[in-house]
Amino acid sequence: MNTESVIKRKTAMGLLLAALCLLLILPAAAAETREGVIALEGMEERVEETLFKSPQGFSFWYASERLEAESGTADNIEGVIVSNPYSDDYMILSMIPEEDAEEYTEDDDASIVERSLEGRVQTDLYRDLEDGQYYFLTLIAENGQYLRAVGQYSLEAAEGTARFFQRVLDSVAFEPGCLFRAEWGEWASDEEPGLAQVILTALKPAENVKLLSLSWDCDDGFTASWEEQTALGSFDAQQSASVTLEFIGDLPNNGILYTDEEGSTRAFALDISGENGDLYFWDIEE
């Protein structure tokens, strides 16, 4: 079974099963809110904002009385959809890999990778008016993490919904993510069925790195347990290693465990994006 077959098998039901487990098992939690002020047509208006945390590794605040926010897929993009329930105005927020961010900004004088290591970068790559609709793409980067926001709103909403969209973007914060990036390696025809090569690259130094075998219990609050498998030792920044993994079932069965520079031990699940088949890590314990 090649990499493409692994992707197709994994992505068909994984997100649906995970969502069902969460909906059926997890108790409803009180949403975290805050008070804010927004300027609309020259007047200040007080709003209550709700915190949204995405499993992709970012969070933001949105005015829940004016907008809706949910994880999902729109325009073939997997991420968080923020929309006005009373109009066709919407935007999709999603994490993107470093190479995509570099491609978006290849005409810039300074590398967005270097700029993001020095501080937060937020830039409109385009915001075009066409037939009474604004179409936009905004890129946000910080400390080597990259978020893309694409969307549209009507000309009439430029002083309304668009202001709330901008406030969402201005509040985006990246959660501490995995220190490793995972990419598909080359597939060899003589490999055993069900196995795929994966390239792991450390973004920062990490010690006591180990591969994990994961199992899930939806009857106990959708919790993960794991067994330690291969020990990979320590990694320097930008050091890579090739591993061969088996992807089975609808939920992630592979993971990684390591100790960071602060001495904290972190565990992450290795998952496959339903949008484009890319590999990504998410925090098992959140």
C-alpha positions in Angstrom: 0.0 0.0 0.0 1.6 3.3 -1.0 1.4 6.7 0.7 -1.6 7.9 -1.4 -3.6 4.8 -0.3 -2.7 5.4 3.3 -3.9 9.0 3.0 -7.2 8.0 1.4 -7.9 5.3 4.1 -7.1 7.5 7.0 -8.9 10.7 6.0 -12.2 9.3 5.0 -13.6 8.7 8.5 -11.1 10.1 11.0 -12.4 13.6 11.5 -16.0 12.3 11.6 -15.3 9.7 14.2 -13.4 12.1 16.4 -16.2 14.6 16.2 -18.8 12.0 17.2 -16.8 10.9 20.1 -16.4 14.4 21.4 -20.1 15.2 20.9 -21.3 12.1 22.6 -18.8 11.9 25.4 -17.3 15.2 26.4 -19.4 17.3 28.8 -20.2 20.9 27.7 -17.7 23.4 29.1 -18.3 27.0 29.8 -16.9 29.1 27.1 -14.2 31.7 28.0 -15.4 35.2 27.3 -14.2 38.8 27.6 -15.5 42.3 27.0 -14.1 44.4 24.1 -14.7 47.6 22.2 -14.9 47.9 18.4 -15.2 51.0 16.3 -18.1 50.8 13.8 -18.8 53.8 11.5 -16.9 56.1 13.8 -18.8 55.0 17.0 -17.4 52.7 19.7 -19.5 49.7 20.5 -19.0 47.3 23.4 -19.0 43.6 22.4 -18.6 40.3 24.3 -16.0 38.0 22.7 -15.7 34.3 23.0 -12.4 32.4 22.8 -12.1 29.7 20.1 -9.3 27.2 20.3 -8.5 25.2 17.1 -7.0 21.7 17.2 -4.6 23.0 14.5 -2.8 24.9 17.2 -4.1 28.5 17.2 -6.8 30.4 19.0 -8.7 33.7 18.5 -11.5 35.8 20.0 -14.7 36.5 18.1 -17.9 38.4 18.8 -20.4 35.5 19.2 -23.4 37.7 18.9 -22.3 38.7 15.4 -20.2 35.8 14.1 -20.2 32.0 14.2 -17.0 29.9 14.4 -16.6 26.2 13.8 -14.0 23.7 12.7 -14.8 22.3 9.2 -14.0 22.5 5.5 -15.0 25.1 3.0 -13.7 25.8 -0.5 -11.7 22.6 -0.1 -9.8 24.2 2.8 -9.7 22.5 6.2 -9.6 24.9 9.2 -11.9 27.1 11.2 -14.8 28.8 9.4 -15.8 32.2 10.8 -19.0 33.5 9.2 -21.9 35.9 9.5 -25.0 33.7 9.9 -27.2 36.4 8.3 -25.1 36.9 5.1 -22.6 35.1 2.8 -19.6 36.8 4.5 -17.1 34.3 5.7 -13.4 33.5 6.1 -11.4 30.3 6.7 -8.4 30.2 9.1 -5.9 27.4 8.7 -2.3 26.6 9.5 0.0 26.2 6.6 3.6 24.8 6.3 6.7 27.0 6.0 7.2 26.4 2.3 3.7 27.6 1.5 4.3 30.8 3.5 7.5 31.4 1.7 5.8 30.9 -1.7 3.1 33.4 -0.8 5.7 36.0 0.1 8.4 35.2 -2.4 8.3 38.7 -3.9 9.0 40.3 -0.5 12.5 41.7 0.2 12.9 40.0 3.6 12.2 36.3 4.3 8.9 35.8 6.3 10.7 32.9 8.1 13.3 35.3 9.5 10.8 38.0 10.2 8.5 35.6 12.1 11.4 34.6 14.4 11.9 38.2 15.4 8.2 38.9 16.1 4.6 38.7 14.8 4.0 39.3 11.1 0.5 40.1 9.8 0.0 41.1 6.2 -2.7 41.3 3.6 -1.5 39.5 0.5 -4.5 40.8 -1.4 -7.8 42.4 -0.7 -9.6 43.0 -4.1 -13.0 44.4 -4.8 -14.9 42.5 -7.6 -18.6 42.8 -8.5 -19.5 44.2 -5.1 -17.5 41.6 -3.1 -14.2 41.9 -1.4 -11.9 38.9 -1.6 -8.9 38.7 0.7 -6.0 36.6 1.8 -4.2 37.5 5.0 -1.0 35.8 6.3 0.0 35.7 10.0 3.3 34.3 11.1 5.1 34.1 14.4 8.1 32.1 15.7 8.0 29.8 12.7 4.3 29.1 12.7 2.1 30.3 9.8 -1.7 30.9 9.5 -3.6 31.7 6.3 -7.0 33.4 6.3 -9.0 33.5 3.0 -12.5 34.9 2.7 -14.9 37.3 1.3 -17.4 40.0 2.4 -19.8 42.3 0.6 -19.0 46.0 -0.1 -21.8 46.9 2.3 -20.2 44.9 5.0 -16.9 46.8 4.8 -17.8 48.9 7.9 -19.6 46.0 9.7 -18.7 42.3 9.3 -15.3 43.1 7.9 -14.4 45.0 11.1 -15.3 42.0 13.2 -13.3 39.7 10.8 -10.3 42.0 11.3 -10.7 41.9 15.1 -10.6 38.1 14.9 -7.4 38.2 12.8 -5.7 40.7 15.1 -6.4 38.4 18.1 -5.0 35.2 16.6 -2.5 33.5 18.9 -0.4 30.5 18.2 -0.4 27.7 20.8 3.0 26.2 21.7 3.2 23.5 19.0 5.3 20.4 18.4 9.0 20.9 17.9 8.9 18.5 15.0 7.7 18.8 11.4 6.6 15.6 9.6 6.7 15.1 5.9 6.0 12.1 3.6 9.2 10.4 2.4 9.6 8.3 -0.7 7.7 5.1 -1.0 9.6 2.0 -2.2 7.8 -0.8 -4.0 9.5 -3.4 -1.9 8.1 -2.0 1.4 5.6 -4.1 3.3 1.9 -3.2 2.7 0.6 -0.5 5.0 4.0 1.0 5.8 5.1 4.5 4.8 8.3 6.5 5.1 8.1 9.7 7.2 10.7 12.4 7.5 10.9 14.0 11.0 12.7 17.4 11.3 13.3 19.1 14.6 12.5 22.9 14.6 14.4 23.4 17.8 16.6 21.1 20.0 14.9 18.2 21.6 16.0 15.3 23.9 14.8 11.8 24.7 12.8 11.7 21.5 10.7 8.5 21.1 8.0 7.3 18.7 4.7 6.3 20.3 2.0 3.8 19.5 -1.4 5.3 20.4 -4.7 3.9 21.3 -8.0 5.7 22.0 -10.8 5.2 24.5 -14.0 7.1 23.5 -15.8 5.7 26.5 -13.5 7.5 28.9 -13.8 11.1 27.6 -11.9 10.5 24.3 -8.6 9.9 26.0 -5.4 8.6 24.5 -2.9 6.1 26.0 0.4 5.2 24.5 3.3 2.8 24.5 6.8 3.9 23.8 8.3 2.4 20.7 11.5 3.4 19.0 14.0 5.7 20.8 15.5 8.3 18.4 17.8 10.0 20.9 18.4 13.8 20.8 18.0 16.2 17.9 19.6 19.5 17.1 17.6 22.3 15.4 16.9 21.3 11.7 18.2 17.8 12.2 16.1 15.2 10.4 15.5 11.5 10.6 13.7 9.0 8.4 11.3 6.5 10.1 8.9 3.9 8.7 5.4 4.0 10.2 2.2 2.0 9.8 -1.0 4.0 9.6 -4.0 2.0 10.7 -7.5 2.8 11.9 -9.5 6.1 11.7 -7.7 7.9 14.6 -4.0 8.6 14.8 -2.1 5.5 15.9 1.4 7.1 15.8 2.9 9.8 18.0 6.1 11.4 19.3 7.4 12.1 22.8 10.3 14.4 23.6 11.8 16.7 26.2 12.1 20.4 25.2 14.8 22.9 26.2 12.8 23.9 29.3 12.8 20.3 30.5 9.1 19.8 29.8 8.0 16.4 28.4 5.5 16.8 25.5 3.5 14.1 23.6 1.9 14.7 20.2 -0.3 12.6 17.9 0.8 12.3 14.2 -2.3 12.9 12.0 -3.1 13.3 8.3 -4.9 16.4 7.0 -8.2 15.7 5.3 -7.6 18.8 3.1 -4.4 17.8 1.3 -3.0 14.7 2.9 -0.1 16.5 4.7 1.1 15.2 8.0 0.8 17.3 11.1 1.1 17.0 14.9 -1.4 17.9 17.6 -1.1 17.9 21.4 -2.5 14.7 22.8 -3.1 16.1 26.3 -5.1 19.2 25.2 
